[in-house]
Amino acid sequence: MATASSRRFPARAFVALSVGALAGLALLVFASRGSGPRAVHRIEIGIDGVPANMARDLLLPPHGWTLQIELDPQALTAQDQPELVVDLREERTGMTIEIQDQLVARAGFATIEIPESLGVREGLLAIRARATFADGSSAEAWRRLRIRRWQGGPPIGARQIIQFDFEVDRDGDGRADFERDLEPLGLATPEHPELAKLTAARVAAGALARVERAYDASGDPNRTGRERDPVSVRFQLEPAGLAAERPFTTRVCVGGRDPGAPGSVGHVRFDARNSRRASNDCSGKEPAGLFPAELAIYRESPLYREVFGPFDTRAGGKPFGSDPSDARWLEQNAEGDPVRRAQIERAISVLGDVLGTLMAHETGHALGLVAPGKPGAGLFGGETGEGFAHAVAPDDESTTGPSLMDPGRGFLFEDLAGTGAAGELRFRPIDYAYLRDRLVLSERAAQSAVSD
């Protein structure tokens, strides 16, 4: 039988334990209040700027692709740049490679283009990224990729050339078709072919510059860490000068009309996987290329009327070349009416940008952009009709506004000129990845067909 004193002991012990626990809890609360809450950080692993939901569709070579570590900008401050460590582990061999010093830090992310010297081999590759922040917190991300070598070579070759032929004479009248195409726009007259030739050369130079901006853009949409990330294709107006270059030269003609598609400003035959590197669709029953005379379909556009109205007789304008004094406007430091000179200069500039945008779009088709289907079979091109071989589905929810490979008939004249809400039309990140040999299309891609 227990005594009274023995029954009271457990009660005193329980009270003592409770008081101690409450005191400890109070100390923890005080300490946590004094140090403040730790930020919750999040990091993600990206490849070539392609959205994570398409990771399984990437086919990556042992080197040449870009690894990105994305940091959550909401939880990051200028004083809280983390220490980043990336481990690459080959699942077949167990070999682990640590990357730290080679990472190039940028605002909100860090990148490295995987070099050949890193020695990554074919097979499954596990990537772990760990970020340690100034407050002592850390965040990790994992990703598995399959590394494999190119099959049949990359889609775009470094030796490839696209020639834009503004000298084509489809009708055989002895003059370049493009020079005559300037007449419906009011930028040339039959009486002054020498002036038309000079104007055509100025427009062609401006159009080529626009193409080069499209394929050699700044702004780094795929976050490679480079200020420039050019496409390995050479664009030029003149024919290939060396016999060794001709098998790698695609000729795209500018000028004339398309008897099979009246009103079409242009189309180039879609080349799945860029398999025809010396294609020439400038003649035959179904000629392809750019047809500038058909730009009149945009006649109701406010920008079109503003730019070409001063040269349109139906709008009270005066065609360029109808006055002998017009020849002076293409000379440096020419004297005369500055208003007329400004009108001519702007028309040449806008026409060059419009044609250059169309040329960049159609060149994309000649290089294999975009095949029907998701990556692995294509690049989200449509299956049939107007959407065939065009970017009709977004690769990311954040993709807004028109992009360079959208169906051409959906573009406004302002879009082509680069004065619309989207500015100069650009390729989407997934298009850039393909053009820079960072995305491979499978053999299931659709066969060559004519695209709009």
Order of alpha helices (4+ residues) and beta strands (2+ residues): alpha-beta-beta-beta-beta-beta-beta-beta-beta-beta-alpha-alpha-beta-beta-beta-beta-beta-alpha-alpha-alpha-alpha-beta
